[in-house]
Amino acid sequence: MIGTFFALAAAAAASLGAPDSTSYVVLNHGRRAGDMTIVSQADSTVVRWIFTDRNRGTRLETRYRYNAKKQIIGGDVRAIAPNGVAGPATQAFDVRGDSLRFPAAAGSGGSSRAVKLDAGAYVGLRTGAPYDQMLLADFLLKQPKMTGKFAQGGDAHAEIVGDTRVETKSGRAHVRLVMLFNGTDPNPRGIWLDDKGVLFATDVQWFITVRPGAEAALPALRAIEIKYRNAQAEALAKTVTAPRAATVIIRNGDLFDSESGTVRPNTSVMIRNDRIVEVGPAASVATPAGATVIDATGKTVMPGLWEMHTHLQLDNQSQGSLYQLAQGLTTVRDMAADMDVATSQRDRERLGLLASPRVVLAGFIEGPGAWAGPTEVIAKTADEAAAYIARYDSAGYKQIKLYNIVQQDLVPGIAADAHKRGMRLSGHIPRGLSVPAAVLLGYDEIQHAAFLFSTFYQDSLYVPTMRAYSAVATAVAPNIDVDGAPMTDLIKLLHDHNTVIDGTFNLWIGGGASIVGAGGSTNQLKADTAYMHLIKRLYDGGVTLVAGTDNTFGTTYHREIELYEMAGIPAPKVLQIATIGSARVMKDDKDYGSIVNGKVADIIIVNGKPAEHVKDIEKVETVIRAGRIYTVKQLMNTVTGQK
């Protein structure tokens, strides 16, 4: 039995277009970045979602097929090549009688499979363009209790959390914000639908797909979603924060002293409210009546870890931030986020309203052009750059980060202005500059070790076509002589100018952990060897390293610091990089980075010996942020929806 959803989805598809097609615009912070075009015929609907994200982007084609009764009988998703031709299906399904078949994806090496098709089950594509998200929302809103099952297994649930009327160029529209919950995942995706169940706009992201003529309504829609997301995150925080007395005793642990790089066995720590008030031998630290006691016998007690390269999104506060805490991260440095999102999460975390690491902010500045990064902060002139720096400074940002196509002539003035305000300057290396030039012009720090390779091949950024730095670095890394004189001179320059390297090595080594596909060199082993050797050469050369992942969940942070030990950095030194070293870079070591009387109680408890084997950091069990106690088990159960 095919099920009622097919007819519903086909009707939704047929309602789009006038008469056979319609288009949506994709915006990057108000700038047009691409389109989503929907073409419907009697036997099919084809959706093309193409937009530019810097010098890469999303290029997807979704296809649905119908029978003579307008029932869906198949669908697939394909990548669109630069020449506009769609490739083989990366996911697909076919309806055959009462079965739903899933052919193996092209190049996957897997096998096809089939499941019995239950009446009323949802058979649309689970990932793809916003059109596919719309079909799922339309299906769920028509089910009892807005809940339905996927034919592939699992279920989904919808909630209407916003309802408003907005002005568009074609008149006033009534729209609803629908949150889609997949299985037990408590963090939903959002989508705005009109009265007919047709897509109006996607939720708050760096790139938003919206109906043409409705762009002016986006700020009002954003405000509604922000209010919902903030309330959801604050409610979630209450469920994961463990109850505690005003005084907490961590008893009899092996304390990693990050300032000396040594372990002090059988040590107890007393916390009162959010501060450390006593650290000493377990026998000498008394336990006050009524105190909350955590037995750390046989475990390592150490300062919370610093994630020095993350990116906050609106939904980070109810998912990514909990994942970060579960990694043992108690401070994160955001390197590019929408300003209202970033400052809100920073401020509400410090009030204790969110379950999140402490947030330190770097202000993002990009130059104009089709390849501009995902931000509204586009500086075309020195005056515009100065105004943005002043705005960031007044909002409490610690640092300025420059991006790919900032005009080179602006860099000296930006550096001078940032330094005058006591702010650091870092970033990518803008096109037309080299690493040495950026350092000499005032960079305090460089994001991504890839630039230490691509700086030797400036022409390769443009030849044969203009390419992303990550693609260039992946291509040239196998050919770099890391022991050669040019690299030796570069490392000396970095050391002599106290330039910090935020290497994000996890993005490239072993094929890369990055969603942008920075890994995958044609000679991965040689590339890995070059990156690993570079880590050790930087360390041996006295260059300051900080550890960051460049992802929103921090799930590759442990890998990042484990790579440092694998490269030859002693485990205690790695832990210092991840704690007091980062605090010193950000001039926060007065209050953070070590377990000392008077400092903020940012502490983790590890059921292992990471000062002997960094890999044991994966065994973190308890995380304390400003005195608030979280267990990793509870955090992970919450973000995965487990009980």
C-alpha positions as CSV (number, residue, x, y, z in Angstrom):
1,M,0.0,0.0,0.0
2,I,1.5,3.3,-1.1
3,G,0.1,5.4,1.8
4,T,-1.6,8.8,2.0
5,F,1.6,10.8,2.1
6,F,2.3,10.4,-1.6
7,A,-0.9,12.2,-2.6
8,L,-0.2,14.9,0.0
9,A,3.3,15.5,-1.2
10,A,2.3,15.5,-4.9
11,A,-0.4,18.0,-4.1
12,A,2.1,20.3,-2.4
13,A,4.4,20.0,-5.3
14,A,1.7,20.8,-7.8
15,S,0.7,23.9,-5.8
16,L,4.1,25.4,-6.4
17,G,4.9,27.4,-9.4
18,A,2.9,29.5,-11.9
19,P,2.2,27.4,-13.9
20,D,5.1,24.9,-13.7
21,S,8.0,26.5,-11.8
22,T,8.9,28.9,-9.0
23,S,12.1,30.2,-7.5
24,Y,13.4,31.2,-4.1
25,V,16.3,33.4,-3.3
26,V,19.2,32.3,-1.1
27,L,20.6,35.2,1.0
28,N,24.0,35.5,2.8
29,H,23.2,38.2,5.4
30,G,21.0,40.1,3.0
31,R,23.3,39.6,0.0
32,R,22.0,37.3,-2.8
33,A,24.1,34.1,-2.8
34,G,22.0,31.8,-5.1
35,D,18.6,30.4,-5.7
36,M,16.3,27.4,-5.2
37,T,14.3,26.6,-8.4
38,I,11.4,24.2,-8.4
39,V,10.1,22.8,-11.7
40,S,7.0,20.6,-11.6
41,Q,5.6,18.5,-14.4
42,A,2.9,15.8,-14.6
43,D,5.4,13.0,-13.7
44,S,8.1,14.8,-11.8
45,T,9.4,17.6,-9.6
46,V,13.0,18.8,-9.9
47,V,14.5,21.1,-7.3
48,R,17.8,22.8,-7.8
49,W,19.4,24.5,-4.8
50,I,22.6,26.3,-5.7
51,F,24.4,29.0,-3.8
52,T,27.9,30.3,-3.3
53,D,29.4,29.9,0.2
54,R,32.8,31.7,-0.2
55,N,34.6,30.0,-3.0
56,R,32.7,26.8,-2.5
57,G,29.0,26.3,-1.9
58,T,26.0,24.0,-2.0
59,R,24.9,22.5,-5.3
60,L,22.1,20.0,-4.9
61,E,19.4,18.6,-7.2
62,T,16.4,16.8,-5.7
63,R,14.1,14.8,-7.9
64,Y,10.7,13.3,-7.2
65,R,8.8,11.0,-9.6
66,Y,5.0,10.4,-9.8
67,N,2.7,7.8,-11.3
68,A,-0.4,8.6,-13.3
69,K,-2.3,9.0,-10.1
70,K,0.1,11.8,-8.9
71,Q,1.5,9.5,-6.3
72,I,5.3,9.6,-5.5
73,I,7.0,6.5,-6.7
74,G,10.7,7.6,-6.3
75,G,13.1,10.3,-5.4
76,D,16.8,11.0,-5.3
77,V,19.5,13.7,-4.4
78,R,22.4,14.5,-6.7
79,A,25.3,16.9,-6.6
80,I,25.4,19.5,-9.4
81,A,28.8,19.9,-11.1
82,P,30.1,23.4,-11.9
83,N,29.0,22.9,-15.5
84,G,25.4,22.5,-14.3
85,V,25.1,18.8,-14.9
86,A,23.7,16.7,-12.0
87,G,25.8,13.7,-11.1
88,P,24.8,10.2,-9.9
89,A,22.4,9.8,-7.0
90,T,23.9,10.1,-3.5
91,Q,20.7,8.9,-1.9
92,A,17.6,7.5,-3.5
93,F,14.4,5.5,-3.0
94,D,11.9,3.7,-5.2
95,V,8.4,2.5,-4.4
96,R,7.7,-1.0,-5.7
97,G,4.4,-2.4,-4.6
98,D,4.3,-2.5,-0.9
99,S,8.1,-2.1,-0.5
100,L,10.4,0.8,-0.4
101,R,13.8,0.2,-2.0
102,F,17.0,2.1,-1.4
103,P,19.6,1.6,-4.1
104,A,23.2,1.9,-3.0
105,A,24.6,5.4,-3.3
106,A,27.0,5.9,-6.1
107,G,30.6,5.2,-5.1
108,S,29.5,4.1,-1.6
109,G,30.5,0.5,-2.0
110,G,27.3,-0.5,-0.2
111,S,24.4,-2.6,-1.3
112,S,20.8,-1.9,-2.0
113,R,18.1,-2.6,0.7
114,A,14.3,-2.7,1.0
115,V,11.8,-2.2,3.7
116,K,8.1,-2.9,3.9
117,L,6.1,0.2,3.2
118,D,3.6,0.8,6.0
119,A,0.5,2.8,5.3
120,G,0.9,6.5,6.1
121,A,4.7,6.3,6.5
122,Y,6.8,9.3,5.3
123,V,9.0,8.3,2.3
124,G,10.4,11.6,1.3
125,L,14.1,12.3,1.3
126,R,15.4,13.0,4.8
127,T,18.1,15.4,3.6
128,G,18.3,17.7,0.7
129,A,17.0,21.1,-0.2
130,P,14.6,23.2,1.9
131,Y,11.9,21.9,-0.4
132,D,12.3,18.4,1.2
133,Q,12.1,19.9,4.7
134,M,8.9,21.6,3.6
135,L,7.4,18.2,2.5
136,L,8.2,16.7,5.8
137,A,6.7,19.6,7.7
138,D,3.5,19.5,5.6
139,F,3.2,15.7,6.2
140,L,3.7,16.0,10.0
141,L,1.3,18.9,10.5
142,K,-1.5,16.7,9.1
143,Q,-0.8,13.7,11.3
144,P,-2.4,12.9,14.7
145,K,-0.4,14.8,17.3
146,M,1.8,16.0,14.5
147,T,3.9,12.9,14.7
148,G,4.7,10.4,12.0
149,K,7.1,7.6,11.1
150,F,9.8,7.4,8.5
151,A,9.5,4.5,6.1
152,Q,13.3,4.0,6.6
153,G,12.8,3.7,10.4
154,G,12.5,6.2,13.2
155,D,9.9,8.9,13.7
156,A,9.6,12.7,13.6
157,H,7.4,15.3,15.3
158,A,6.4,18.8,14.5
159,E,5.5,21.8,16.7
160,I,4.2,25.1,15.7
161,V,6.1,27.6,17.9
162,G,5.5,30.9,16.0
163,D,2.6,32.5,14.2
164,T,2.6,35.9,12.7
165,R,1.5,38.1,9.7
166,V,4.2,39.9,7.7
167,E,4.3,42.3,4.8
168,T,5.7,41.1,1.4
169,K,5.8,42.8,-2.0
170,S,2.8,40.7,-3.0
171,G,0.8,41.6,0.1
172,R,0.3,40.5,3.7
173,A,1.1,36.9,4.5
174,H,0.2,34.6,7.4
175,V,3.1,32.4,8.3
176,R,3.9,29.8,11.0
177,L,7.3,28.7,12.4
178,V,7.3,24.9,12.5
179,M,10.0,23.0,14.4
180,L,10.9,19.6,13.2
181,F,12.1,17.1,15.8
182,N,13.9,14.0,14.4
183,G,13.5,11.0,16.6
184,T,14.8,11.7,20.2
185,D,17.0,14.6,19.1
186,P,15.8,17.5,21.3
187,N,17.3,20.1,19.0
188,P,14.9,20.8,16.1
189,R,15.2,22.3,12.6
190,G,12.9,25.2,11.9
191,I,11.0,26.2,8.8
192,W,8.5,29.0,8.0
193,L,5.3,27.9,6.1
194,D,2.4,29.8,4.7
195,D,-1.3,28.9,5.1
196,K,-1.1,26.4,2.3
197,G,1.9,24.6,3.9
198,V,4.3,26.0,1.3
199,L,7.8,27.2,2.2
200,F,8.1,30.8,3.1
201,A,11.6,30.9,4.5
202,T,14.1,28.7,6.3
203,D,15.2,29.3,9.9
204,V,18.0,31.5,11.2
205,Q,21.3,30.4,9.5
206,W,24.2,32.1,7.8
207,F,22.4,31.3,4.5
208,I,18.6,31.7,4.4
209,T,16.3,30.5,1.6
210,V,13.3,32.9,1.3
211,R,10.4,33.6,-1.1
212,P,11.3,36.5,-3.4
213,G,9.7,39.7,-2.2
214,A,9.6,38.6,1.4
215,E,13.1,39.6,2.3
216,A,12.0,42.5,4.4
217,A,10.1,40.2,6.7
218,L,13.2,38.3,7.8
219,P,14.1,40.5,10.8
220,A,10.6,39.9,12.3
221,L,10.8,36.2,11.7
222,R,14.3,36.1,13.2
223,A,13.1,37.8,16.4
224,I,10.4,35.2,16.8
225,E,12.8,32.3,16.4
226,I,15.5,33.8,18.6
227,K,12.9,34.2,21.4
228,Y,11.9,30.5,21.0
229,R,15.5,29.2,20.8
230,N,16.7,31.2,23.8
231,A,13.8,30.0,26.0
232,Q,14.4,26.4,24.9
233,A,18.1,26.6,25.8
234,E,17.5,28.1,29.2
235,A,14.9,25.5,30.1
236,L,17.3,22.8,28.9
237,A,20.1,24.2,31.1
238,K,18.0,23.7,34.2
239,T,17.7,19.9,33.5
240,V,21.5,19.3,33.0
241,T,22.9,21.3,35.9
242,A,23.5,19.1,38.9
243,P,22.2,20.4,42.3
244,R,25.0,21.5,44.6
245,A,25.6,23.2,48.0
246,A,27.3,26.6,48.2
247,T,30.5,24.8,49.0
248,V,31.9,21.9,46.9
249,I,34.8,19.6,47.8
250,I,36.6,17.7,45.1
251,R,38.3,15.1,47.3
252,N,41.6,13.2,46.9
253,G,42.2,13.6,43.2
254,D,45.5,13.7,41.3
255,L,45.7,17.4,40.4
256,F,47.3,18.5,37.2
257,D,49.1,21.8,38.0
258,S,49.0,23.5,34.6
259,E,51.4,26.2,35.6
260,S,54.2,23.8,36.4
261,G,53.1,20.9,34.2
262,T,53.3,18.4,37.0
263,V,50.8,16.2,38.9
264,R,50.1,16.7,42.6
265,P,48.7,13.4,43.9
266,N,46.0,13.1,46.7
267,T,44.9,16.7,46.4
268,S,41.6,18.2,47.3
269,V,40.0,21.4,46.0
270,M,37.4,23.5,47.7
271,I,34.9,25.6,45.7
272,R,32.7,28.2,47.2
273,N,30.0,29.5,44.7
274,D,32.0,30.1,41.5
275,R,35.5,30.4,42.9
276,I,38.3,28.1,44.1
277,V,39.0,28.9,47.8
278,E,41.4,26.2,48.8
279,V,43.8,23.7,47.2
280,G,46.0,21.4,49.2
281,P,46.8,17.9,50.3
282,A,43.6,15.9,50.9
283,A,44.5,15.4,54.6
284,S,44.6,19.2,55.2
285,V,41.4,20.3,53.4
286,A,38.5,19.9,55.7
287,T,35.0,19.2,54.5
288,P,32.4,21.6,55.9
289,A,29.1,20.3,57.0
290,G,26.6,20.2,54.2
291,A,29.1,20.6,51.4
292,T,28.7,18.7,48.1
293,V,31.5,16.1,47.9
294,I,32.9,14.7,44.7
295,D,35.2,11.7,45.2
296,A,38.1,12.0,42.7
297,T,40.2,9.2,44.1
298,G,42.3,7.7,41.3
299,K,41.2,10.3,38.9
300,T,42.8,13.4,37.4
301,V,41.5,16.8,38.4
302,M,42.6,19.5,36.0
303,P,41.6,23.0,34.6
304,G,38.9,23.0,32.0
305,L,40.0,22.9,28.4
306,W,40.0,25.9,26.0
307,E,38.5,25.5,22.5
308,M,40.2,28.3,20.6
309,H,38.3,28.0,17.3
310,T,34.5,27.6,17.2
311,H,31.6,29.2,15.5
312,L,28.4,29.9,17.4
313,Q,25.0,29.4,15.7
314,L,21.6,30.3,17.2
315,D,20.9,26.6,18.0
316,N,24.3,26.1,19.5
317,Q,23.1,27.0,23.0
318,S,20.7,24.0,23.1
319,Q,23.0,21.4,21.4
320,G,26.5,22.3,20.4
321,S,27.3,24.0,23.7
322,L,26.3,20.9,25.6
323,Y,28.5,18.8,23.4
324,Q,31.3,21.2,24.1
325,L,30.9,20.8,27.8
326,A,30.9,17.1,27.4
327,Q,34.3,17.3,25.8
328,G,35.6,19.0,28.9
329,L,35.6,22.5,27.3
330,T,34.9,25.3,29.7
331,T,36.0,28.2,27.5
332,V,35.4,28.6,23.8
333,R,36.6,31.3,21.5
334,D,34.1,32.2,18.7
335,M,35.9,33.1,15.5
336,A,32.9,34.2,13.4
337,A,29.2,34.5,14.4
338,D,26.3,36.8,14.0
339,M,26.9,39.5,16.6
340,D,23.4,39.4,18.3
341,V,23.7,35.6,18.6
342,A,27.3,35.6,20.0
343,T,26.8,38.4,22.5
344,S,23.6,36.9,23.8
345,Q,25.1,33.5,24.4
346,R,28.1,35.0,26.0
347,D,26.1,37.2,28.4
348,R,23.4,34.7,29.3
349,E,26.0,32.0,30.0
350,R,27.8,34.3,32.4
351,L,24.5,34.8,34.2
352,G,24.2,31.1,34.6
353,L,21.2,30.8,32.3
354,L,22.8,28.5,29.7
355,A,24.6,25.2,29.9
356,S,27.6,26.2,27.9
357,P,31.3,26.9,28.1
358,R,32.4,30.5,28.8
359,V,32.4,32.4,25.5
360,V,35.2,34.7,24.3
361,L,34.5,36.7,21.1
362,A,36.6,37.6,18.1
363,G,35.0,40.1,15.7
364,F,34.9,39.0,12.1
365,I,35.7,41.4,9.2
366,E,35.5,40.5,5.5
367,G,35.9,42.4,2.2
368,P,33.3,42.9,-0.5
369,G,32.8,40.5,-3.4
370,A,30.9,37.4,-4.5
371,W,33.1,35.2,-2.4
372,A,32.6,37.2,0.8
373,G,32.2,35.1,3.9
374,P,29.0,34.6,5.9
375,T,28.7,37.9,7.7
376,E,27.1,41.3,7.5
377,V,30.4,42.9,8.4
378,I,31.9,43.9,5.0
379,A,34.5,46.6,5.1
380,K,35.2,48.4,1.8
381,T,37.1,51.4,3.3
382,A,39.4,52.2,6.2
383,D,36.6,54.2,7.8
384,E,34.2,51.3,7.6
385,A,36.7,49.0,9.1
386,A,37.4,51.4,12.0
387,A,33.7,51.7,12.7
388,Y,33.3,47.9,12.9
389,I,36.3,47.6,15.2
390,A,34.8,50.3,17.5
391,R,31.5,48.4,17.5
392,Y,33.2,45.2,18.4
393,D,35.3,46.8,21.1
394,S,32.2,48.4,22.7
395,A,30.5,45.0,22.8
396,G,33.4,43.5,24.7
397,Y,35.2,41.6,21.9
398,K,38.8,40.6,22.6
399,Q,40.0,40.2,19.1
400,I,39.5,41.0,15.4
401,K,39.7,38.3,12.8
402,L,40.2,39.2,9.1
403,Y,39.0,36.9,6.3
404,N,39.8,35.9,2.8
405,I,39.1,39.0,0.6
406,V,39.8,41.9,2.9
407,Q,41.6,44.5,0.8
408,Q,45.3,44.3,1.7
409,D,45.8,48.0,2.0
410,L,43.4,48.1,4.9
411,V,45.4,45.7,7.1
412,P,47.9,48.1,8.6
413,G,45.2,50.5,9.7
414,I,43.1,47.7,11.1
415,A,46.1,46.3,13.0
416,A,46.9,49.7,14.5
417,D,43.3,50.4,15.5
418,A,42.8,47.0,17.1
419,H,46.1,47.3,19.0
420,K,45.3,50.8,20.2
421,R,42.1,49.4,21.7
422,G,44.0,46.5,23.4
423,M,42.5,43.9,20.9
424,R,44.4,41.1,19.2
425,L,44.5,40.8,15.4
426,S,44.3,37.4,13.7
427,G,42.8,35.7,10.7
428,H,43.1,34.0,7.4
429,I,45.7,35.4,5.1
430,P,43.8,37.7,2.7
431,R,44.4,37.0,-1.0
432,G,47.4,38.9,-2.2
433,L,49.2,38.7,1.1
434,S,51.7,36.1,2.4
435,V,52.1,34.8,6.0
436,P,55.3,36.9,6.5
437,A,53.6,40.0,5.1
438,A,50.6,39.5,7.4
439,V,52.9,39.1,10.4
440,L,54.9,42.2,9.6
441,L,51.7,44.2,9.1
442,G,50.5,43.4,12.6
443,Y,48.9,39.9,12.8
444,D,49.2,38.5,16.3
445,E,47.9,35.1,15.3
446,I,47.1,33.0,12.2
447,Q,44.1,30.8,11.9
448,H,44.8,27.4,10.2
449,A,48.2,25.9,9.6
450,A,47.2,25.4,6.0
451,F,48.3,28.9,5.3
452,L,51.9,28.0,6.4
453,F,51.9,25.7,3.3
454,S,49.9,27.7,0.8
455,T,52.0,30.8,1.5
456,F,54.8,29.2,-0.6
457,Y,52.5,28.7,-3.6
458,Q,50.7,32.0,-3.9
459,D,50.0,31.5,-7.6
460,S,48.2,28.2,-6.9
461,L,45.5,30.2,-5.2
462,Y,44.5,31.4,-8.7
463,V,45.8,28.7,-11.1
464,P,44.1,26.9,-12.8
465,T,41.1,28.5,-11.2
466,M,40.6,30.6,-8.1
467,R,40.5,28.1,-5.3
468,A,39.9,27.9,-1.5
469,Y,43.0,28.1,0.6
470,S,42.0,24.7,2.1
471,A,42.0,23.0,-1.3
472,V,45.3,24.6,-2.2
473,A,46.9,23.6,1.1
474,T,45.7,20.0,0.6
475,A,47.2,19.9,-2.8
476,V,50.6,21.4,-1.9
477,A,51.1,19.9,1.5
478,P,52.6,16.6,0.2
479,N,55.2,18.7,-1.7
480,I,56.4,20.8,1.3
481,D,59.9,20.3,2.7
482,V,59.1,21.1,6.3
483,D,62.8,20.9,7.2
484,G,63.8,23.2,4.4
485,A,65.2,26.7,4.7
486,P,62.0,28.5,3.7
487,M,59.9,26.8,6.4
488,T,62.8,27.3,8.9
489,D,62.9,31.0,8.2
490,L,59.1,31.2,8.5
491,I,59.0,29.5,11.8
492,K,61.8,31.8,13.1
493,L,59.7,34.8,11.9
494,L,56.7,33.5,13.8
495,H,58.7,33.0,17.0
496,D,60.5,36.4,16.8
497,H,57.2,38.2,16.4
498,N,55.4,36.1,19.1
499,T,52.8,35.0,16.5
500,V,50.3,32.5,17.7
501,I,49.3,29.6,15.5
502,D,45.7,28.3,15.7
503,G,46.4,25.4,13.5
504,T,43.1,23.4,13.5
505,F,45.2,20.4,12.4
506,N,42.3,18.1,12.8
507,L,40.8,19.5,9.6
508,W,43.5,18.0,7.4
509,I,45.3,15.2,9.0
510,G,43.9,11.8,8.1
511,G,41.7,13.2,5.4
512,G,40.2,15.9,7.5
513,A,37.4,16.3,10.0
514,S,36.0,19.4,8.3
515,I,32.6,19.4,6.7
516,V,34.0,21.6,4.0
517,G,36.1,18.8,2.7
518,A,39.5,20.2,3.4
519,G,41.1,16.8,3.6
520,G,41.4,14.1,1.0
521,S,44.7,14.8,-0.6
522,T,45.7,12.6,-3.5
523,N,48.7,11.7,-1.4
524,Q,47.2,11.7,2.1
525,L,50.1,9.9,3.8
526,K,52.7,12.5,2.6
527,A,50.3,15.4,3.5
528,D,49.7,13.9,7.0
529,T,53.5,13.5,7.5
530,A,54.0,17.1,6.6
531,Y,51.4,18.4,8.9
532,M,52.5,16.2,11.8
533,H,56.1,17.3,11.3
534,L,55.0,20.9,11.2
535,I,53.4,20.6,14.6
536,K,56.7,19.4,16.1
537,R,58.7,22.0,14.3
538,L,56.5,24.8,15.5
539,Y,56.7,23.6,19.0
540,D,60.5,23.1,18.9
541,G,60.8,26.5,17.3
542,G,59.1,28.1,20.3
543,V,56.0,29.2,18.4
544,T,52.9,29.4,20.7
545,L,50.2,26.9,19.7
546,V,46.5,27.0,20.7
547,A,44.1,24.2,20.1
548,G,40.9,24.6,18.1
549,T,38.6,22.5,16.0
550,D,36.7,25.0,13.7
551,N,33.4,23.2,14.4
552,T,30.4,24.1,16.5
553,F,30.3,20.9,18.6
554,G,34.0,20.5,19.6
555,T,33.8,16.8,18.9
556,T,37.2,16.8,17.2
557,Y,38.9,18.7,20.1
558,H,40.3,15.5,21.7
559,R,41.7,14.5,18.3
560,E,43.3,17.9,17.9
561,I,45.3,17.7,21.1
562,E,46.0,14.0,20.7
563,L,47.7,14.8,17.4
564,Y,50.1,17.1,19.3
565,E,51.3,14.2,21.4
566,M,51.5,11.9,18.4
567,A,53.7,14.6,16.7
568,G,56.1,14.5,19.7
569,I,55.0,17.1,22.2
570,P,55.1,15.7,25.7
571,A,51.7,15.1,27.2
572,P,52.0,17.6,30.1
573,K,53.0,20.3,27.5
574,V,50.0,19.4,25.4
575,L,47.7,19.9,28.5
576,Q,49.4,23.2,29.2
577,I,48.6,24.3,25.6
578,A,45.0,23.4,26.1
579,T,44.7,25.2,29.4
580,I,47.0,27.9,30.9
581,G,48.6,28.5,27.5
582,S,45.4,29.6,25.9
583,A,44.4,31.7,29.0
584,R,47.7,33.5,28.7
585,V,47.3,34.2,25.0
586,M,43.9,35.8,25.8
587,K,45.3,37.6,28.9
588,D,42.8,35.7,31.0
589,D,45.2,33.8,33.2
590,K,44.5,36.0,36.3
591,D,41.2,34.2,36.6
592,Y,41.4,31.1,34.4
593,G,43.7,28.3,33.1
594,S,44.8,26.7,36.4
595,I,43.5,25.5,39.7
596,V,44.6,28.1,42.1
597,N,43.0,29.8,45.1
598,G,40.9,32.8,43.9
599,K,40.5,31.7,40.3
600,V,37.1,30.8,38.7
601,A,36.2,27.2,39.3
602,D,36.5,25.9,35.7
603,I,37.6,22.3,36.4
604,I,37.2,18.8,34.8
605,I,37.6,15.4,36.4
606,V,39.0,12.7,34.1
607,N,38.9,8.9,34.9
608,G,42.4,8.5,33.6
609,K,45.9,10.0,33.4
610,P,46.0,12.5,30.5
611,A,49.3,13.9,31.8
612,E,50.8,10.5,30.9
613,H,48.6,9.7,27.8
614,V,46.7,12.6,26.3
615,K,44.2,10.1,24.8
616,D,42.9,9.6,28.4
617,I,41.3,13.1,28.0
618,E,38.5,11.2,26.3
619,K,37.5,9.8,29.7
620,V,36.3,13.1,31.2
621,E,33.4,12.4,33.6
622,T,32.6,15.7,35.3
623,V,32.8,19.2,34.2
624,I,32.6,22.3,36.4
625,R,32.0,25.7,34.8
626,A,32.1,28.7,37.2
627,G,31.1,26.3,40.0
628,R,28.1,24.8,38.1
629,I,28.4,21.0,37.9
630,Y,27.7,18.9,34.9
631,T,28.1,15.1,34.4
632,V,29.2,14.0,30.9
633,K,26.7,11.2,31.0
634,Q,23.8,13.6,31.6
635,L,25.0,16.0,29.0
636,M,25.2,13.3,26.3
637,N,21.9,11.7,27.3
638,T,20.3,15.1,26.9
639,V,21.7,16.0,23.5
640,T,21.0,12.5,22.1
641,G,17.5,12.3,23.6
642,Q,18.3,9.4,25.8
643,K,16.7,8.9,29.2
